Every structure is written in structure tokens, then in C-alpha cells.
Amino acid sequence: MAVSMEQVPKLRPGFRFQWEPAQSAHVLLYPEGMVRLNGSAGAVLKEVDGRRNVADIVAILEREFPDAGSLEGDVCEFLKDAEQQQWIMFA
């Protein structure tokens, strides 16, 4: 199922997003371990707060990275993958 711009993503219970100095990267922590995120994934998940919808997240990232052009497709694809990985859910 496609991700809609009106959907509101949030981290699944038990997951915590943070910067990990030892990894020099953003990570997702969960009871069984940790996922080290690349820069793009970290930038998207940094904006996932359970209040912003996908359109808001895309707008924030397009302002932050103006040279990247339209990010809608990339953000939606990542969020769909993150949902399939069970990192996030949609409220």
C-alpha cells in the first residue's frame, strides 16, 4: 500500500531514535538491539514525531536540502520501507 501525504508516522513502541556519538550516526534503539541509520534515513526519522504528517516532513526536508529537488517520492518510499521493517507505524 502506498504512503499518503496525509498519514502521520510515529515510531513503534519500544523504539527510540537518537544520535549515537560512538557510531557517528543516528540510530534506532529497541529492546533487541540497534539499527545504524544512514544520513538520509536519519534526516527523515528526525522529523517523525507522531504529530507531523508526511507532507509536513517532506516540506521540512525540502527546505533543509533545497538542492535535492522534490523529495516526496524518496521520503514516501523510505517510510513505506520503515513501516515494513516495523520501525514505524502510521497513527
PDB file of N, CA, C and O in Angstrom, chain B, residues numbered from 101:
ATOM      1  N   MET B 101       0.836  -1.184   0.000  1.00  0.00           N
ATOM      2  CA  MET B 101       0.000   0.000   0.000  1.00  0.00           C
ATOM      3  C   MET B 101       0.884   1.252   0.000  1.00  0.00           C
ATOM      4  O   MET B 101       1.878   1.314   0.723  1.00  0.00           O
ATOM      5  N   ALA B 102       0.526   2.218  -0.792  1.00  0.00           N
ATOM      6  CA  ALA B 102       1.304   3.454  -0.910  1.00  0.00           C
ATOM      7  C   ALA B 102       1.131   4.332   0.328  1.00  0.00           C
ATOM      8  O   ALA B 102       0.101   4.290   1.000  1.00  0.00           O
ATOM      9  N   VAL B 103       2.143   5.111   0.607  1.00  0.00           N
ATOM     10  CA  VAL B 103       2.095   6.065   1.716  1.00  0.00           C
ATOM     11  C   VAL B 103       1.421   7.332   1.210  1.00  0.00           C
ATOM     12  O   VAL B 103       1.771   7.853   0.152  1.00  0.00           O
ATOM     13  N   SER B 104       0.460   7.816   1.967  1.00  0.00           N
ATOM     14  CA  SER B 104      -0.264   9.038   1.620  1.00  0.00           C
ATOM     15  C   SER B 104       0.374  10.238   2.320  1.00  0.00           C
ATOM     16  O   SER B 104       0.933  10.110   3.409  1.00  0.00           O
ATOM     17  N   MET B 105       0.284  11.384   1.689  1.00  0.00           N
ATOM     18  CA  MET B 105       0.877  12.604   2.252  1.00  0.00           C
ATOM     19  C   MET B 105       0.162  13.051   3.535  1.00  0.00           C
ATOM     20  O   MET B 105       0.714  13.835   4.307  1.00  0.00           O
ATOM     21  N   GLU B 106      -1.047  12.563   3.763  1.00  0.00           N
ATOM     22  CA  GLU B 106      -1.805  12.952   4.953  1.00  0.00           C
ATOM     23  C   GLU B 106      -1.510  12.058   6.159  1.00  0.00           C
ATOM     24  O   GLU B 106      -1.864  12.404   7.287  1.00  0.00           O
ATOM     25  N   GLN B 107      -0.868  10.920   5.931  1.00  0.00           N
ATOM     26  CA  GLN B 107      -0.601  10.000   7.029  1.00  0.00           C
ATOM     27  C   GLN B 107       0.416  10.587   8.002  1.00  0.00           C
ATOM     28  O   GLN B 107       1.292  11.363   7.620  1.00  0.00           O
ATOM     29  N   VAL B 108       0.277  10.197   9.266  1.00  0.00           N
ATOM     30  CA  VAL B 108       1.165  10.678  10.326  1.00  0.00           C
ATOM     31  C   VAL B 108       1.983   9.501  10.852  1.00  0.00           C
ATOM     32  O   VAL B 108       1.450   8.637  11.549  1.00  0.00           O
ATOM     33  N   PRO B 109       3.279   9.463  10.519  1.00  0.00           N
ATOM     34  CA  PRO B 109       4.118   8.363  11.019  1.00  0.00           C
ATOM     35  C   PRO B 109       4.585   8.618  12.447  1.00  0.00           C
ATOM     36  O   PRO B 109       4.771   9.760  12.867  1.00  0.00           O
ATOM     37  N   LYS B 110       4.768   7.528  13.179  1.00  0.00           N
ATOM     38  CA  LYS B 110       5.362   7.607  14.517  1.00  0.00           C
ATOM     39  C   LYS B 110       6.178   6.351  14.751  1.00  0.00           C
ATOM     40  O   LYS B 110       5.921   5.305  14.155  1.00  0.00           O
ATOM     41  N   LEU B 111       7.166   6.467  15.627  1.00  0.00           N
ATOM     42  CA  LEU B 111       7.977   5.303  15.970  1.00  0.00           C
ATOM     43  C   LEU B 111       7.107   4.283  16.681  1.00  0.00           C
ATOM     44  O   LEU B 111       6.196   4.636  17.430  1.00  0.00           O
ATOM     45  N   ARG B 112       7.396   3.028  16.439  1.00  0.00           N
ATOM     46  CA  ARG B 112       6.672   1.959  17.133  1.00  0.00           C
ATOM     47  C   ARG B 112       7.066   1.965  18.613  1.00  0.00           C
ATOM     48  O   ARG B 112       8.178   2.362  18.962  1.00  0.00           O
ATOM     49  N   PRO B 113       6.159   1.530  19.470  1.00  0.00           N
ATOM     50  CA  PRO B 113       6.506   1.428  20.893  1.00  0.00           C
ATOM     51  C   PRO B 113       7.754   0.565  21.071  1.00  0.00           C
ATOM     52  O   PRO B 113       7.907  -0.470  20.422  1.00  0.00           O
ATOM     53  N   GLY B 114       8.628   1.004  21.947  1.00  0.00           N
ATOM     54  CA  GLY B 114       9.866   0.282  22.205  1.00  0.00           C
ATOM     55  C   GLY B 114      11.050   0.761  21.379  1.00  0.00           C
ATOM     56  O   GLY B 114      12.186   0.363  21.640  1.00  0.00           O
ATOM     57  N   PHE B 115      10.796   1.624  20.368  1.00  0.00           N
ATOM     58  CA  PHE B 115      11.879   2.163  19.544  1.00  0.00           C
ATOM     59  C   PHE B 115      12.215   3.576  20.005  1.00  0.00           C
ATOM     60  O   PHE B 115      11.330   4.358  20.352  1.00  0.00           O
ATOM     61  N   ARG B 116      13.499   3.887  20.003  1.00  0.00           N
ATOM     62  CA  ARG B 116      13.948   5.245  20.342  1.00  0.00           C
ATOM     63  C   ARG B 116      14.965   5.678  19.298  1.00  0.00           C
ATOM     64  O   ARG B 116      15.893   4.938  18.972  1.00  0.00           O
ATOM     65  N   PHE B 117      14.779   6.888  18.779  1.00  0.00           N
ATOM     66  CA  PHE B 117      15.668   7.486  17.788  1.00  0.00           C
ATOM     67  C   PHE B 117      16.623   8.417  18.511  1.00  0.00           C
ATOM     68  O   PHE B 117      16.196   9.222  19.338  1.00  0.00           O
ATOM     69  N   GLN B 118      17.910   8.318  18.212  1.00  0.00           N
ATOM     70  CA  GLN B 118      18.868   9.235  18.840  1.00  0.00           C
ATOM     71  C   GLN B 118      20.161   9.276  18.039  1.00  0.00           C
ATOM     72  O   GLN B 118      20.437   8.412  17.207  1.00  0.00           O
ATOM     73  N   TRP B 119      20.946  10.317  18.321  1.00  0.00           N
ATOM     74  CA  TRP B 119      22.294  10.423  17.778  1.00  0.00           C
ATOM     75  C   TRP B 119      23.205   9.597  18.671  1.00  0.00           C
ATOM     76  O   TRP B 119      23.154   9.716  19.895  1.00  0.00           O
ATOM     77  N   GLU B 120      24.034   8.765  18.065  1.00  0.00           N
ATOM     78  CA  GLU B 120      24.963   7.918  18.815  1.00  0.00           C
ATOM     79  C   GLU B 120      26.383   8.343  18.471  1.00  0.00           C
ATOM     80  O   GLU B 120      26.889   8.004  17.402  1.00  0.00           O
ATOM     81  N   PRO B 121      27.036   9.090  19.375  1.00  0.00           N
ATOM     82  CA  PRO B 121      28.395   9.568  19.093  1.00  0.00           C
ATOM     83  C   PRO B 121      29.371   8.440  18.759  1.00  0.00           C
ATOM     84  O   PRO B 121      30.223   8.606  17.887  1.00  0.00           O
ATOM     85  N   ALA B 122      29.262   7.309  19.429  1.00  0.00           N
ATOM     86  CA  ALA B 122      30.191   6.205  19.176  1.00  0.00           C
ATOM     87  C   ALA B 122      30.059   5.668  17.749  1.00  0.00           C
ATOM     88  O   ALA B 122      31.022   5.148  17.186  1.00  0.00           O
ATOM     89  N   GLN B 123      28.861   5.795  17.168  1.00  0.00           N
ATOM     90  CA  GLN B 123      28.620   5.342  15.801  1.00  0.00           C
ATOM     91  C   GLN B 123      28.779   6.481  14.782  1.00  0.00           C
ATOM     92  O   GLN B 123      28.833   6.240  13.576  1.00  0.00           O
ATOM     93  N   SER B 124      28.853   7.712  15.276  1.00  0.00           N
ATOM     94  CA  SER B 124      28.843   8.909  14.420  1.00  0.00           C
ATOM     95  C   SER B 124      27.656   8.875  13.465  1.00  0.00           C
ATOM     96  O   SER B 124      27.776   9.199  12.283  1.00  0.00           O
ATOM     97  N   ALA B 125      26.504   8.473  14.008  1.00  0.00           N
ATOM     98  CA  ALA B 125      25.302   8.341  13.178  1.00  0.00           C
ATOM     99  C   ALA B 125      24.061   8.337  14.068  1.00  0.00           C
ATOM    100  O   ALA B 125      24.131   8.084  15.270  1.00  0.00           O
ATOM    101  N   HIS B 126      22.925   8.626  13.435  1.00  0.00           N
ATOM    102  CA  HIS B 126      21.658   8.419  14.114  1.00  0.00           C
ATOM    103  C   HIS B 126      21.392   6.918  14.156  1.00  0.00           C
ATOM    104  O   HIS B 126      21.774   6.179  13.249  1.00  0.00           O
ATOM    105  N   VAL B 127      20.734   6.486  15.221  1.00  0.00           N
ATOM    106  CA  VAL B 127      20.410   5.076  15.381  1.00  0.00           C
ATOM    107  C   VAL B 127      18.978   4.937  15.871  1.00  0.00           C
ATOM    108  O   VAL B 127      18.403   5.868  16.435  1.00  0.00           O
ATOM    109  N   LEU B 128      18.419   3.767  15.646  1.00  0.00           N
ATOM    110  CA  LEU B 128      17.159   3.368  16.256  1.00  0.00           C
ATOM    111  C   LEU B 128      17.497   2.300  17.283  1.00  0.00           C
ATOM    112  O   LEU B 128      18.061   1.258  16.950  1.00  0.00           O
ATOM    113  N   LEU B 129      17.151   2.566  18.519  1.00  0.00           N
ATOM    114  CA  LEU B 129      17.374   1.591  19.580  1.00  0.00           C
ATOM    115  C   LEU B 129      16.065   0.885  19.866  1.00  0.00           C
ATOM    116  O   LEU B 129      15.000   1.501  19.852  1.00  0.00           O
ATOM    117  N   TYR B 130      16.149  -0.407  20.125  1.00  0.00           N
ATOM    118  CA  TYR B 130      14.978  -1.186  20.504  1.00  0.00           C
ATOM    119  C   TYR B 130      15.458  -2.294  21.434  1.00  0.00           C
ATOM    120  O   TYR B 130      16.660  -2.552  21.504  1.00  0.00           O
ATOM    121  N   PRO B 131      14.550  -2.956  22.149  1.00  0.00           N
ATOM    122  CA  PRO B 131      14.993  -3.903  23.187  1.00  0.00           C
ATOM    123  C   PRO B 131      15.965  -4.973  22.699  1.00  0.00           C
ATOM    124  O   PRO B 131      16.838  -5.393  23.459  1.00  0.00           O
ATOM    125  N   GLU B 132      15.840  -5.420  21.463  1.00  0.00           N
ATOM    126  CA  GLU B 132      16.694  -6.494  20.972  1.00  0.00           C
ATOM    127  C   GLU B 132      17.984  -5.999  20.322  1.00  0.00           C
ATOM    128  O   GLU B 132      18.838  -6.813  19.971  1.00  0.00           O
ATOM    129  N   GLY B 133      18.147  -4.684  20.152  1.00  0.00           N
ATOM    130  CA  GLY B 133      19.360  -4.218  19.504  1.00  0.00           C
ATOM    131  C   GLY B 133      19.307  -2.787  19.031  1.00  0.00           C
ATOM    132  O   GLY B 133      18.671  -1.928  19.642  1.00  0.00           O
ATOM    133  N   MET B 134      19.995  -2.548  17.920  1.00  0.00           N
ATOM    134  CA  MET B 134      20.161  -1.204  17.391  1.00  0.00           C
ATOM    135  C   MET B 134      20.276  -1.279  15.874  1.00  0.00           C
ATOM    136  O   MET B 134      20.848  -2.220  15.324  1.00  0.00           O
ATOM    137  N   VAL B 135      19.721  -0.266  15.210  1.00  0.00           N
ATOM    138  CA  VAL B 135      19.867  -0.113  13.764  1.00  0.00           C
ATOM    139  C   VAL B 135      20.636   1.174  13.529  1.00  0.00           C
ATOM    140  O   VAL B 135      20.193   2.243  13.948  1.00  0.00           O
ATOM    141  N   ARG B 136      21.774   1.090  12.868  1.00  0.00           N
ATOM    142  CA  ARG B 136      22.546   2.286  12.491  1.00  0.00           C
ATOM    143  C   ARG B 136      21.960   2.807  11.189  1.00  0.00           C
ATOM    144  O   ARG B 136      21.842   2.066  10.213  1.00  0.00           O
ATOM    145  N   LEU B 137      21.590   4.092  11.176  1.00  0.00           N
ATOM    146  CA  LEU B 137      20.923   4.697  10.030  1.00  0.00           C
ATOM    147  C   LEU B 137      21.901   5.483   9.174  1.00  0.00           C
ATOM    148  O   LEU B 137      22.836   6.094   9.691  1.00  0.00           O
ATOM    149  N   ASN B 138      21.684   5.466   7.862  1.00  0.00           N
ATOM    150  CA  ASN B 138      22.487   6.342   7.003  1.00  0.00           C
ATOM    151  C   ASN B 138      21.972   7.771   7.150  1.00  0.00           C
ATOM    152  O   ASN B 138      20.959   7.998   7.812  1.00  0.00           O
ATOM    153  N   GLY B 139      22.649   8.720   6.549  1.00  0.00           N
ATOM    154  CA  GLY B 139      22.295  10.130   6.707  1.00  0.00           C
ATOM    155  C   GLY B 139      20.884  10.461   6.265  1.00  0.00           C
ATOM    156  O   GLY B 139      20.190  11.221   6.939  1.00  0.00           O
ATOM    157  N   SER B 140      20.449   9.907   5.150  1.00  0.00           N
ATOM    158  CA  SER B 140      19.105  10.187   4.642  1.00  0.00           C
ATOM    159  C   SER B 140      18.031   9.634   5.581  1.00  0.00           C
ATOM    160  O   SER B 140      17.053  10.315   5.890  1.00  0.00           O
ATOM    161  N   ALA B 141      18.224   8.406   6.025  1.00  0.00           N
ATOM    162  CA  ALA B 141      17.258   7.799   6.943  1.00  0.00           C
ATOM    163  C   ALA B 141      17.192   8.583   8.245  1.00  0.00           C
ATOM    164  O   ALA B 141      16.108   8.799   8.787  1.00  0.00           O
ATOM    165  N   GLY B 142      18.335   9.005   8.745  1.00  0.00           N
ATOM    166  CA  GLY B 142      18.368   9.804   9.964  1.00  0.00           C
ATOM    167  C   GLY B 142      17.656  11.132   9.802  1.00  0.00           C
ATOM    168  O   GLY B 142      16.953  11.580  10.707  1.00  0.00           O
ATOM    169  N   ALA B 143      17.837  11.766   8.643  1.00  0.00           N
ATOM    170  CA  ALA B 143      17.187  13.056   8.390  1.00  0.00           C
ATOM    171  C   ALA B 143      15.663  12.904   8.375  1.00  0.00           C
ATOM    172  O   ALA B 143      14.949  13.760   8.897  1.00  0.00           O
ATOM    173  N   VAL B 144      15.170  11.826   7.784  1.00  0.00           N
ATOM    174  CA  VAL B 144      13.712  11.612   7.740  1.00  0.00           C
ATOM    175  C   VAL B 144      13.195  11.280   9.135  1.00  0.00           C
ATOM    176  O   VAL B 144      12.246  11.905   9.607  1.00  0.00           O
ATOM    177  N   LEU B 145      13.804  10.308   9.795  1.00  0.00           N
ATOM    178  CA  LEU B 145      13.285   9.880  11.100  1.00  0.00           C
ATOM    179  C   LEU B 145      13.408  10.969  12.162  1.00  0.00           C
ATOM    180  O   LEU B 145      12.654  10.974  13.135  1.00  0.00           O
ATOM    181  N   LYS B 146      14.346  11.883  11.982  1.00  0.00           N
ATOM    182  CA  LYS B 146      14.469  13.016  12.914  1.00  0.00           C
ATOM    183  C   LYS B 146      13.182  13.832  12.936  1.00  0.00           C
ATOM    184  O   LYS B 146      12.856  14.448  13.951  1.00  0.00           O
ATOM    185  N   GLU B 147      12.450  13.841  11.825  1.00  0.00           N
ATOM    186  CA  GLU B 147      11.219  14.637  11.716  1.00  0.00           C
ATOM    187  C   GLU B 147       9.967  13.846  12.079  1.00  0.00           C
ATOM    188  O   GLU B 147       8.879  14.417  12.148  1.00  0.00           O
ATOM    189  N   VAL B 148      10.100  12.545  12.312  1.00  0.00           N
ATOM    190  CA  VAL B 148       8.957  11.702  12.669  1.00  0.00           C
ATOM    191  C   VAL B 148       8.698  11.862  14.166  1.00  0.00           C
ATOM    192  O   VAL B 148       9.460  11.368  14.997  1.00  0.00           O
ATOM    193  N   ASP B 149       7.609  12.561  14.494  1.00  0.00           N
ATOM    194  CA  ASP B 149       7.308  12.845  15.895  1.00  0.00           C
ATOM    195  C   ASP B 149       5.899  12.434  16.309  1.00  0.00           C
ATOM    196  O   ASP B 149       5.487  12.702  17.437  1.00  0.00           O
ATOM    197  N   GLY B 150       5.152  11.786  15.410  1.00  0.00           N
ATOM    198  CA  GLY B 150       3.790  11.378  15.733  1.00  0.00           C
ATOM    199  C   GLY B 150       2.772  12.488  15.601  1.00  0.00           C
ATOM    200  O   GLY B 150       1.587  12.269  15.852  1.00  0.00           O
ATOM    201  N   ARG B 151       3.208  13.686  15.211  1.00  0.00           N
ATOM    202  CA  ARG B 151       2.300  14.828  15.007  1.00  0.00           C
ATOM    203  C   ARG B 151       2.350  15.327  13.565  1.00  0.00           C
ATOM    204  O   ARG B 151       1.324  15.716  13.006  1.00  0.00           O
ATOM    205  N   ARG B 152       3.530  15.318  12.965  1.00  0.00           N
ATOM    206  CA  ARG B 152       3.677  15.802  11.588  1.00  0.00           C
ATOM    207  C   ARG B 152       3.212  14.734  10.604  1.00  0.00           C
ATOM    208  O   ARG B 152       3.484  13.545  10.770  1.00  0.00           O
ATOM    209  N   ASN B 153       2.500  15.196   9.570  1.00  0.00           N
ATOM    210  CA  ASN B 153       2.145  14.241   8.524  1.00  0.00           C
ATOM    211  C   ASN B 153       3.281  14.186   7.499  1.00  0.00           C
ATOM    212  O   ASN B 153       4.247  14.944   7.584  1.00  0.00           O
ATOM    213  N   VAL B 154       3.149  13.286   6.543  1.00  0.00           N
ATOM    214  CA  VAL B 154       4.206  13.078   5.550  1.00  0.00           C
ATOM    215  C   VAL B 154       4.459  14.362   4.762  1.00  0.00           C
ATOM    216  O   VAL B 154       5.610  14.687   4.470  1.00  0.00           O
ATOM    217  N   ALA B 155       3.398  15.097   4.415  1.00  0.00           N
ATOM    218  CA  ALA B 155       3.563  16.356   3.673  1.00  0.00           C
ATOM    219  C   ALA B 155       4.418  17.340   4.459  1.00  0.00           C
ATOM    220  O   ALA B 155       5.276  18.012   3.886  1.00  0.00           O
ATOM    221  N   ASP B 156       4.191  17.432   5.766  1.00  0.00           N
ATOM    222  CA  ASP B 156       4.994  18.328   6.613  1.00  0.00           C
ATOM    223  C   ASP B 156       6.466  17.906   6.622  1.00  0.00           C
ATOM    224  O   ASP B 156       7.365  18.742   6.528  1.00  0.00           O
ATOM    225  N   ILE B 157       6.693  16.605   6.736  1.00  0.00           N
ATOM    226  CA  ILE B 157       8.062  16.085   6.772  1.00  0.00           C
ATOM    227  C   ILE B 157       8.776  16.383   5.457  1.00  0.00           C
ATOM    228  O   ILE B 157       9.928  16.817   5.453  1.00  0.00           O
ATOM    229  N   VAL B 158       8.087  16.147   4.342  1.00  0.00           N
ATOM    230  CA  VAL B 158       8.675  16.438   3.028  1.00  0.00           C
ATOM    231  C   VAL B 158       9.014  17.926   2.923  1.00  0.00           C
ATOM    232  O   VAL B 158      10.099  18.280   2.461  1.00  0.00           O
ATOM    233  N   ALA B 159       8.104  18.791   3.342  1.00  0.00           N
ATOM    234  CA  ALA B 159       8.343  20.240   3.254  1.00  0.00           C
ATOM    235  C   ALA B 159       9.551  20.656   4.090  1.00  0.00           C
ATOM    236  O   ALA B 159      10.370  21.459   3.644  1.00  0.00           O
ATOM    237  N   ILE B 160       9.661  20.117   5.290  1.00  0.00           N
ATOM    238  CA  ILE B 160      10.812  20.429   6.158  1.00  0.00           C
ATOM    239  C   ILE B 160      12.109  20.000   5.487  1.00  0.00           C
ATOM    240  O   ILE B 160      13.076  20.762   5.454  1.00  0.00           O
ATOM    241  N   LEU B 161      12.133  18.784   4.953  1.00  0.00           N
ATOM    242  CA  LEU B 161      13.359  18.270   4.337  1.00  0.00           C
ATOM    243  C   LEU B 161      13.711  19.019   3.055  1.00  0.00           C
ATOM    244  O   LEU B 161      14.889  19.227   2.765  1.00  0.00           O
ATOM    245  N   GLU B 162      12.710  19.421   2.291  1.00  0.00           N
ATOM    246  CA  GLU B 162      12.988  20.191   1.071  1.00  0.00           C
ATOM    247  C   GLU B 162      13.539  21.571   1.402  1.00  0.00           C
ATOM    248  O   GLU B 162      14.332  22.117   0.635  1.00  0.00           O
ATOM    249  N   ARG B 163      13.133  22.146   2.537  1.00  0.00           N
ATOM    250  CA  ARG B 163      13.721  23.427   2.970  1.00  0.00           C
ATOM    251  C   ARG B 163      15.153  23.206   3.467  1.00  0.00           C
ATOM    252  O   ARG B 163      16.037  24.026   3.222  1.00  0.00           O
ATOM    253  N   GLU B 164      15.366  22.093   4.165  1.00  0.00           N
ATOM    254  CA  GLU B 164      16.687  21.802   4.714  1.00  0.00           C
ATOM    255  C   GLU B 164      17.695  21.433   3.629  1.00  0.00           C
ATOM    256  O   GLU B 164      18.885  21.721   3.753  1.00  0.00           O
ATOM    257  N   PHE B 165      17.209  20.793   2.563  1.00  0.00           N
ATOM    258  CA  PHE B 165      18.078  20.342   1.465  1.00  0.00           C
ATOM    259  C   PHE B 165      17.542  20.872   0.133  1.00  0.00           C
ATOM    260  O   PHE B 165      17.066  20.093  -0.694  1.00  0.00           O
ATOM    261  N   PRO B 166      17.614  22.192  -0.083  1.00  0.00           N
ATOM    262  CA  PRO B 166      16.994  22.791  -1.273  1.00  0.00           C
ATOM    263  C   PRO B 166      17.576  22.305  -2.599  1.00  0.00           C
ATOM    264  O   PRO B 166      16.880  22.322  -3.614  1.00  0.00           O
ATOM    265  N   ASP B 167      18.817  21.879  -2.612  1.00  0.00           N
ATOM    266  CA  ASP B 167      19.430  21.420  -3.861  1.00  0.00           C
ATOM    267  C   ASP B 167      18.984  20.020  -4.263  1.00  0.00           C
ATOM    268  O   ASP B 167      19.285  19.569  -5.368  1.00  0.00           O
ATOM    269  N   ALA B 168      18.270  19.329  -3.378  1.00  0.00           N
ATOM    270  CA  ALA B 168      17.862  17.951  -3.655  1.00  0.00           C
ATOM    271  C   ALA B 168      16.638  17.871  -4.568  1.00  0.00           C
ATOM    272  O   ALA B 168      16.342  16.807  -5.111  1.00  0.00           O
ATOM    273  N   GLY B 169      15.929  18.979  -4.740  1.00  0.00           N
ATOM    274  CA  GLY B 169      14.715  18.946  -5.563  1.00  0.00           C
ATOM    275  C   GLY B 169      13.563  18.328  -4.790  1.00  0.00           C
ATOM    276  O   GLY B 169      13.529  18.382  -3.561  1.00  0.00           O
ATOM    277  N   SER B 170      12.625  17.745  -5.512  1.00  0.00           N
ATOM    278  CA  SER B 170      11.456  17.131  -4.876  1.00  0.00           C
ATOM    279  C   SER B 170      11.875  15.862  -4.138  1.00  0.00           C
ATOM    280  O   SER B 170      12.527  14.984  -4.704  1.00  0.00           O
ATOM    281  N   LEU B 171      11.490  15.782  -2.871  1.00  0.00           N
ATOM    282  CA  LEU B 171      11.851  14.624  -2.058  1.00  0.00           C
ATOM    283  C   LEU B 171      10.650  13.736  -1.744  1.00  0.00           C
ATOM    284  O   LEU B 171      10.784  12.738  -1.037  1.00  0.00           O
ATOM    285  N   GLU B 172       9.491  14.092  -2.262  1.00  0.00           N
ATOM    286  CA  GLU B 172       8.271  13.360  -1.923  1.00  0.00           C
ATOM    287  C   GLU B 172       8.406  11.857  -2.175  1.00  0.00           C
ATOM    288  O   GLU B 172       8.109  11.054  -1.291  1.00  0.00           O
ATOM    289  N   GLY B 173       8.847  11.477  -3.358  1.00  0.00           N
ATOM    290  CA  GLY B 173       8.962  10.057  -3.693  1.00  0.00           C
ATOM    291  C   GLY B 173       9.933   9.327  -2.798  1.00  0.00           C
ATOM    292  O   GLY B 173       9.639   8.227  -2.331  1.00  0.00           O
ATOM    293  N   ASP B 174      11.096   9.926  -2.550  1.00  0.00           N
ATOM    294  CA  ASP B 174      12.113   9.283  -1.713  1.00  0.00           C
ATOM    295  C   ASP B 174      11.633   9.132  -0.268  1.00  0.00           C
ATOM    296  O   ASP B 174      11.841   8.089   0.352  1.00  0.00           O
ATOM    297  N   VAL B 175      10.993  10.174   0.267  1.00  0.00           N
ATOM    298  CA  VAL B 175      10.515  10.118   1.649  1.00  0.00           C
ATOM    299  C   VAL B 175       9.418   9.064   1.777  1.00  0.00           C
ATOM    300  O   VAL B 175       9.429   8.268   2.715  1.00  0.00           O
ATOM    301  N   CYS B 176       8.477   9.055   0.844  1.00  0.00           N
ATOM    302  CA  CYS B 176       7.390   8.070   0.894  1.00  0.00           C
ATOM    303  C   CYS B 176       7.930   6.647   0.773  1.00  0.00           C
ATOM    304  O   CYS B 176       7.472   5.745   1.473  1.00  0.00           O
ATOM    305  N   GLU B 177       8.886   6.451  -0.099  1.00  0.00           N
ATOM    306  CA  GLU B 177       9.480   5.118  -0.267  1.00  0.00           C
ATOM    307  C   GLU B 177      10.193   4.680   1.008  1.00  0.00           C
ATOM    308  O   GLU B 177      10.055   3.534   1.436  1.00  0.00           O
ATOM    309  N   PHE B 178      10.961   5.595   1.622  1.00  0.00           N
ATOM    310  CA  PHE B 178      11.646   5.253   2.858  1.00  0.00           C
ATOM    311  C   PHE B 178      10.645   4.926   3.963  1.00  0.00           C
ATOM    312  O   PHE B 178      10.817   3.940   4.681  1.00  0.00           O
ATOM    313  N   LEU B 179       9.598   5.746   4.108  1.00  0.00           N
ATOM    314  CA  LEU B 179       8.622   5.498   5.168  1.00  0.00           C
ATOM    315  C   LEU B 179       7.894   4.178   4.959  1.00  0.00           C
ATOM    316  O   LEU B 179       7.588   3.476   5.923  1.00  0.00           O
ATOM    317  N   LYS B 180       7.619   3.843   3.714  1.00  0.00           N
ATOM    318  CA  LYS B 180       6.992   2.545   3.427  1.00  0.00           C
ATOM    319  C   LYS B 180       7.932   1.411   3.855  1.00  0.00           C
ATOM    320  O   LYS B 180       7.495   0.445   4.480  1.00  0.00           O
ATOM    321  N   ASP B 181       9.219   1.530   3.518  1.00  0.00           N
ATOM    322  CA  ASP B 181      10.203   0.523   3.924  1.00  0.00           C
ATOM    323  C   ASP B 181      10.332   0.462   5.451  1.00  0.00           C
ATOM    324  O   ASP B 181      10.423  -0.622   6.026  1.00  0.00           O
ATOM    325  N   ALA B 182      10.339   1.627   6.099  1.00  0.00           N
ATOM    326  CA  ALA B 182      10.458   1.670   7.560  1.00  0.00           C
ATOM    327  C   ALA B 182       9.249   1.010   8.227  1.00  0.00           C
ATOM    328  O   ALA B 182       9.381   0.363   9.266  1.00  0.00           O
ATOM    329  N   GLU B 183       8.082   1.178   7.626  1.00  0.00           N
ATOM    330  CA  GLU B 183       6.886   0.511   8.157  1.00  0.00           C
ATOM    331  C   GLU B 183       7.005  -1.009   7.976  1.00  0.00           C
ATOM    332  O   GLU B 183       6.661  -1.771   8.879  1.00  0.00           O
ATOM    333  N   GLN B 184       7.484  -1.437   6.828  1.00  0.00           N
ATOM    334  CA  GLN B 184       7.650  -2.868   6.575  1.00  0.00           C
ATOM    335  C   GLN B 184       8.698  -3.484   7.509  1.00  0.00           C
ATOM    336  O   GLN B 184       8.586  -4.649   7.890  1.00  0.00           O
ATOM    337  N   GLN B 185       9.715  -2.697   7.873  1.00  0.00           N
ATOM    338  CA  GLN B 185      10.734  -3.144   8.832  1.00  0.00           C
ATOM    339  C   GLN B 185      10.201  -3.113  10.268  1.00  0.00           C
ATOM    340  O   GLN B 185      10.860  -3.580  11.198  1.00  0.00           O
ATOM    341  N   GLN B 186       8.998  -2.555  10.432  1.00  0.00           N
ATOM    342  CA  GLN B 186       8.331  -2.398  11.728  1.00  0.00           C
ATOM    343  C   GLN B 186       9.058  -1.429  12.655  1.00  0.00           C
ATOM    344  O   GLN B 186       9.043  -1.583  13.876  1.00  0.00           O
ATOM    345  N   TRP B 187       9.703  -0.415  12.041  1.00  0.00           N
ATOM    346  CA  TRP B 187      10.312   0.660  12.823  1.00  0.00           C
ATOM    347  C   TRP B 187       9.286   1.718  13.166  1.00  0.00           C
ATOM    348  O   TRP B 187       9.328   2.308  14.246  1.00  0.00           O
ATOM    349  N   ILE B 188       8.354   1.960  12.236  1.00  0.00           N
ATOM    350  CA  ILE B 188       7.345   2.999  12.416  1.00  0.00           C
ATOM    351  C   ILE B 188       5.970   2.393  12.177  1.00  0.00           C
ATOM    352  O   ILE B 188       5.830   1.276  11.679  1.00  0.00           O
ATOM    353  N   MET B 189       4.961   3.176  12.551  1.00  0.00           N
ATOM    354  CA  MET B 189       3.577   2.862  12.228  1.00  0.00           C
ATOM    355  C   MET B 189       2.904   4.181  11.897  1.00  0.00           C
ATOM    356  O   MET B 189       3.435   5.250  12.196  1.00  0.00           O
ATOM    357  N   PHE B 190       1.758   4.105  11.293  1.00  0.00           N
ATOM    358  CA  PHE B 190       1.008   5.318  10.962  1.00  0.00           C
ATOM    359  C   PHE B 190      -0.144   5.473  11.911  1.00  0.00           C
ATOM    360  O   PHE B 190      -0.929   4.546  12.107  1.00  0.00           O
ATOM    361  N   ALA B 191      -0.251   6.666  12.514  1.00  0.00           N
ATOM    362  CA  ALA B 191      -1.285   6.951  13.505  1.00  0.00           C
ATOM    363  C   ALA B 191      -2.649   7.072  12.839  1.00  0.00           C
ATOM    364  O   ALA B 191      -3.648   7.311  13.518  1.00  0.00           O
TER     365      ALA B 191
END
